[in-house]
């Protein structure tokens, strides 16, 4: 069993995530965000990118760029 301090540390480690999305002309664009998981990376992309904020379903893929 993992001790409590180690669990808290694992939950707060931020990793780079690449968020890929399609623009109106169907080209693929990427943004990189440091997040604890893919869901948080999606939320950050929505918060900081106006196009994604208006079109969140245009996100194609979210990829972790570092091994666990």
GILIN-V323681 format. One record per pair of residues at least 24 apart in sequence whose ideal C-beta (glycine too) atoms are under 8 Angstrom apart, sorted by the first residue. I is the first residue (numbers start at 1). GAP is how many residues later the second one is. Records with the same first field share a line. If there is no record, write none. Layout:
BEGIN
I = GAP ; GAP
END
This chain:
BEGIN
11 = 25
12 = 24
15 = 49 ; 50 ; 51
16 = 48 ; 49 ; 50
17 = 24 ; 45 ; 46 ; 47 ; 48
18 = 43 ; 44 ; 45 ; 47
19 = 26 ; 33 ; 40 ; 42 ; 43
20 = 39 ; 40 ; 41 ; 42 ; 43
21 = 24 ; 28 ; 30 ; 31 ; 34 ; 37 ; 38 ; 39
22 = 36 ; 38
23 = 28 ; 35
28 = 32
32 = 33
38 = 24 ; 26
END
